[in-house]
């Protein structure tokens, strides 16, 4: 049986789970920031997804709080974006 790792080099990995920032999801689906933002807002309003806040070190060296989404949410957002 062949194993496929489509998201092997994608996102942030923690305890075997894959997370993605909004920016990573935008790049994955090649959509503008506002389009993704509107879709995430609707999915949250419908109670279909939740984001998780994490602290990351930004390029300027400062700690920033960033919302990340697990891989299932990234895929759900993609279905919503494409329909």
Secondary structure, DSSP 4 states (H G I P E B T S, - for coil): -----TTTTSSEEETTEEEEEHHHHHHHHT--HHHHHHHHHHHHHTTS---EEEEEE-TTS-EEEEEEEEHHHHHHHHHHHH-
